[in-house]
Amino acid sequence: MPLLVVGISVLVLLLLMTRLKLNGFIALLLVAVGVAVVQGIPVATIPDVLSEGIGGQIGDTMLTIGLGAMVGRVMGDSGAAQRIAGRLLDAFGPRGVQLAMVVTSILIGVTMFYEVAFIIIVPVAFTLVRVTRTNLLWVGLPMSITLSTMHSFLPPHPGPVAVASTFHASVGHTLLYGLCIAVPAGALIALVWPRLPFVRKLDPSIPLGLVSEKEFDEHEMPGLGWSLSVALFPVVLIAGASITDMATDSESPLVHTVAFLGSAPIALLLTLSLAIWAFGPRIGRSLKEVTASCSSAAQAMAMILLVIGAGGAFKNVLVEGGISDYIKDLTDSWSVSPIILAWLIAAILRLALGSATVAVVTASGVVLPLLAGQPVSPELMVLAVSCGSLAFSHVNDPGFWLFKEYFNLSLPDAIKVRTSYTTVLAILGLGGVLALNAVGI
């Protein structure tokens, strides 16, 4: 049974990384090869399947995560991250750092991918941890939870947009209804989860090389205007491209230019260039010093990128092994509410494959024929599929490894924290969709 294979593979991975202390990159590749053999993938093609998975995942994330890490390190080494963190403390107070992270993450995460927003905000979170001397998860977890919610529930993120097209739903209405669910659900879990006993007992340290260790005096830091300008520059570019894409279907050169500038790699490359100038020669730092910050960030990111790539290989093995077809056949005969069915299929696919994109596309294709004559809002169907795809983030989800490595958690602890919060968010999302459906939306 394919789902049993997934379960056993997770247990083997836990054994390799906890008992045998194998590096995550090696352990993931070993498990991926084992799953490929068990699933009947021809031995001769397994290296190609692994390479395709690694290449696809690294191709999607290397530029984004690498450039974002460099921007964050340049801001950290110049004192810009500390300047922003200090202003957040002034506004929210030391006891309000979690609320500060939630508000910041909602504003930035509405239009930005989880990985991009995470990389941009995390230097500020690290700085707040150091300045306030609080637990890393106390500050970082609300950020990650809020960003996960924004990314999974709302257009213009890729999953909801793809499903909206399938169901012929209004992207604008989907965004409006999604905000009604995502903001309260995300804020609730973001503030509750760090207070749970199994989370409170964890006290991970900030990973080395990802943030400056120096505490700056007031006169050493750049001004708040420049600090915020650099931090928000990619947000403006990416949000502008997303809004333009939703507002027009024009094929004019201007629209294509906006889309180019708003693509995550280009936006971050331009931001890095601005950061190098703003926090280098403009304030008296040499280009050699700024370049050293970039190199330090790249070195710290190397193993994280390898682990994320291996997670992509594991995911691709599961996809090529036909698990999505098995789940589609399994659920064809289920007779339940279309909303619940859509959520269940997306959640099961997410559990089995790790890919939220595969989960939403497959689930929407399975459920679409069942909607004929059903009085269900297409926008609510989009939200049902999208929030189902948030559930059960674990070792076959490359985003899981980004979370684990940046928060310096062991594999069992990362599963306890991330898998639990994503699943609860998905359940709350389903409850919100059912509530909106009950009131006749």
Backbone hydrogen bonds, N-H to C=O, Kabsch-Sander energy under -0.5 kcal/mol:
donor,donor_aa,acceptor,acceptor_aa,energy
4,L,1,M,-0.7
5,V,1,M,-1.7
6,V,2,P,-1.9
7,G,3,L,-2.1
8,I,4,L,-2.6
9,S,5,V,-2.5
10,V,6,V,-2.0
11,L,7,G,-1.8
12,V,8,I,-2.6
13,L,9,S,-2.2
14,L,10,V,-2.3
15,L,11,L,-2.2
16,L,12,V,-2.7
17,M,13,L,-2.2
18,T,14,L,-2.4
19,R,14,L,-0.5
19,R,15,L,-1.4
20,L,15,L,-1.8
22,L,16,L,-2.7
27,A,23,N,-2.7
28,L,24,G,-2.5
29,L,25,F,-1.8
30,L,26,I,-2.4
31,V,27,A,-2.4
32,A,28,L,-2.6
33,V,29,L,-2.4
34,G,30,L,-2.1
35,V,31,V,-2.8
36,A,32,A,-2.3
37,V,33,V,-2.1
38,V,34,G,-2.3
39,Q,35,V,-2.7
40,G,37,V,-1.2
41,I,36,A,-2.3
45,T,42,P,-1.5
46,I,42,P,-0.8
46,I,43,V,-0.8
49,V,45,T,-2.3
50,L,46,I,-2.7
51,S,47,P,-2.6
52,E,48,D,-2.7
53,G,49,V,-2.2
54,I,50,L,-2.7
55,G,51,S,-3.2
56,G,52,E,-2.7
57,Q,53,G,-2.1
58,I,54,I,-3.2
59,G,55,G,-2.6
60,D,56,G,-1.4
61,T,57,Q,-1.8
62,M,58,I,-3.4
65,I,61,T,-3.4
66,G,62,M,-2.8
67,L,63,L,-2.3
68,G,64,T,-2.1
69,A,65,I,-2.6
70,M,66,G,-1.8
71,V,67,L,-2.5
72,G,68,G,-2.5
73,R,69,A,-2.4
74,V,70,M,-2.6
75,M,71,V,-2.4
76,G,72,G,-2.2
77,D,73,R,-3.0
78,S,74,V,-1.3
79,G,75,M,-0.8
79,G,76,G,-0.6
80,A,75,M,-1.3
81,A,75,M,-1.6
83,R,79,G,-2.0
84,I,80,A,-2.2
85,A,81,A,-2.6
86,G,82,Q,-2.6
87,R,83,R,-1.9
88,L,84,I,-2.3
89,L,85,A,-2.2
90,D,86,G,-2.2
91,A,87,R,-2.2
92,F,88,L,-2.9
93,G,89,L,-2.4
96,G,93,G,-1.9
97,V,94,P,-0.9
100,A,96,G,-2.4
101,M,97,V,-2.1
102,V,98,Q,-2.3
103,V,99,L,-2.8
104,T,100,A,-2.3
105,S,101,M,-2.3
106,I,102,V,-2.3
107,L,103,V,-2.2
108,I,104,T,-2.3
109,G,105,S,-2.8
110,V,106,I,-1.3
111,T,108,I,-0.7
112,M,108,I,-1.0
117,A,113,F,-2.8
118,F,114,Y,-2.8
119,I,115,E,-2.3
120,I,116,V,-1.9
121,I,117,A,-2.5
122,V,118,F,-2.6
124,V,121,I,-1.1
125,A,121,I,-1.8
126,F,122,V,-3.0
127,T,123,P,-2.1
128,L,124,V,-2.5
129,V,125,A,-2.3
130,R,126,F,-2.2
131,V,127,T,-2.9
132,T,128,L,-2.7
133,R,129,V,-1.3
134,T,129,V,-1.0
136,L,204,P,-0.6
139,V,135,N,-1.2
140,G,136,L,-3.2
141,L,137,L,-1.7
143,M,139,V,-0.8
144,S,140,G,-2.3
145,I,141,L,-2.8
146,T,142,P,-2.1
147,L,143,M,-2.4
148,S,144,S,-2.5
149,T,145,I,-2.0
150,M,146,T,-2.4
151,H,147,L,-2.5
152,S,148,S,-2.1
153,F,149,T,-2.3
154,L,150,M,-1.5
157,H,154,L,-1.5
161,V,157,H,-1.9
162,A,158,P,-2.4
163,V,159,G,-2.2
164,A,160,P,-2.4
165,S,161,V,-1.7
166,T,162,A,-1.5
167,F,163,V,-2.5
168,H,164,A,-0.6
168,H,165,S,-0.6
169,A,164,A,-2.6
174,T,170,S,-2.4
175,L,171,V,-2.3
176,L,172,G,-2.2
177,Y,173,H,-2.9
178,G,174,T,-2.7
179,L,175,L,-2.2
180,C,176,L,-1.3
181,I,177,Y,-0.9
181,I,178,G,-0.6
182,A,178,G,-3.9
183,V,179,L,-1.7
185,A,181,I,-2.1
186,G,182,A,-3.0
187,A,183,V,-2.4
188,L,184,P,-2.3
189,I,185,A,-2.3
190,A,186,G,-2.5
191,L,187,A,-1.7
192,V,188,L,-1.9
193,W,189,I,-2.8
195,R,192,V,-1.6
196,L,193,W,-1.6
199,V,196,L,-1.2
200,R,196,L,-2.7
201,K,197,P,-1.6
202,L,199,V,-1.6
210,L,207,P,-1.1
216,F,214,K,-0.6
220,E,217,D,-1.2
221,M,217,D,-0.8
221,M,218,E,-0.9
227,S,223,G,-2.1
228,L,224,L,-3.0
229,S,225,G,-2.2
230,V,226,W,-2.3
231,A,227,S,-1.9
232,L,228,L,-2.8
233,F,229,S,-1.2
236,V,232,L,-2.6
237,L,233,F,-2.1
238,I,234,P,-2.8
239,A,235,V,-2.8
240,G,236,V,-2.4
241,A,237,L,-1.9
242,S,238,I,-2.2
243,I,239,A,-2.8
244,T,240,G,-2.3
245,D,241,A,-2.2
246,M,242,S,-2.1
247,A,243,I,-2.2
248,T,244,T,-1.6
256,H,252,S,-1.8
257,T,253,P,-2.3
258,V,254,L,-2.5
259,A,255,V,-2.4
260,F,256,H,-2.2
261,L,257,T,-2.7
262,G,258,V,-1.9
263,S,260,F,-1.1
267,A,263,S,-3.0
268,L,264,A,-2.4
269,L,265,P,-2.3
270,L,266,I,-2.6
271,T,267,A,-1.9
272,L,268,L,-2.7
273,S,269,L,-2.1
274,L,270,L,-2.2
275,A,271,T,-2.9
276,I,272,L,-2.7
277,W,273,S,-1.7
278,A,274,L,-3.3
279,F,275,A,-2.8
280,G,277,W,-0.8
282,R,277,W,-1.9
283,I,280,G,-1.3
284,G,281,P,-1.2
285,R,280,G,-2.7
290,V,286,S,-1.8
291,T,287,L,-2.8
292,A,288,K,-1.9
293,S,289,E,-1.5
294,C,290,V,-1.9
295,S,291,T,-2.6
296,S,292,A,-2.4
297,A,293,S,-2.1
298,A,294,C,-2.3
299,Q,295,S,-2.3
300,A,296,S,-2.0
301,M,297,A,-1.7
302,A,298,A,-0.9
302,A,299,Q,-0.6
303,M,299,Q,-0.5
305,L,301,M,-2.7
306,L,302,A,-1.9
307,V,303,M,-2.5
308,I,304,I,-2.4
309,G,305,L,-2.6
310,A,306,L,-2.4
311,G,307,V,-2.1
312,G,308,I,-1.7
313,A,309,G,-1.7
314,F,310,A,-2.2
315,K,311,G,-2.3
316,N,312,G,-2.3
317,V,313,A,-2.1
318,L,314,F,-1.7
319,V,315,K,-2.1
320,E,316,N,-3.0
321,G,317,V,-1.5
322,G,319,V,-1.6
323,I,318,L,-1.4
326,Y,322,G,-1.8
327,I,323,I,-2.3
328,K,324,S,-2.2
329,D,325,D,-2.4
330,L,326,Y,-2.2
331,T,327,I,-2.0
332,D,328,K,-0.8
334,W,331,T,-1.4
336,V,334,W,-0.7
341,L,337,S,-3.1
342,A,338,P,-2.6
343,W,339,I,-2.1
344,L,340,I,-2.8
345,I,341,L,-2.7
346,A,342,A,-2.1
347,A,343,W,-2.6
348,I,344,L,-2.8
349,L,345,I,-2.5
350,R,346,A,-2.3
351,L,347,A,-2.4
352,A,348,I,-2.3
353,L,349,L,-3.2
354,G,349,L,-0.6
354,G,350,R,-1.7
356,A,354,G,-0.7
359,A,355,S,-2.0
360,V,356,A,-2.6
361,V,357,T,-2.3
362,T,358,V,-2.4
363,A,359,A,-2.4
364,S,360,V,-2.3
365,G,361,V,-1.7
366,V,362,T,-2.0
367,V,363,A,-2.2
368,L,364,S,-2.1
370,L,367,V,-1.7
371,L,368,L,-1.7
372,A,369,P,-0.7
374,Q,371,L,-2.5
376,V,374,Q,-2.0
381,M,377,S,-1.7
382,V,378,P,-2.0
383,L,379,E,-1.9
384,A,380,L,-2.4
385,V,381,M,-2.2
386,S,382,V,-2.6
387,C,383,L,-2.7
388,G,384,A,-1.5
389,S,385,V,-1.6
390,L,387,C,-1.0
391,A,388,G,-1.1
392,F,419,T,-0.5
393,S,390,L,-0.5
397,D,394,H,-2.2
400,F,397,D,-1.5
401,W,397,D,-0.9
402,L,398,P,-1.5
403,F,399,G,-2.1
404,K,400,F,-2.6
405,E,401,W,-2.7
406,Y,402,L,-2.2
407,F,403,F,-1.8
408,N,405,E,-0.8
409,L,404,K,-2.2
414,A,410,S,-2.6
415,I,411,L,-2.3
416,K,412,P,-2.4
417,V,413,D,-2.4
418,R,414,A,-2.6
419,T,414,A,-0.7
419,T,415,I,-0.9
420,S,415,I,-0.8
421,Y,417,V,-2.0
422,T,418,R,-2.5
423,T,419,T,-1.6
424,V,420,S,-2.3
425,L,421,Y,-2.3
426,A,422,T,-2.0
427,I,423,T,-2.1
428,L,424,V,-2.6
429,G,425,L,-2.5
430,L,426,A,-2.2
431,G,427,I,-2.3
432,G,428,L,-2.3
433,V,429,G,-2.3
434,L,430,L,-2.7
435,A,431,G,-2.1
436,L,432,G,-2.3
437,N,433,V,-2.4
438,A,434,L,-2.1
439,V,435,A,-1.3
440,G,437,N,-1.3
441,I,436,L,-2.1
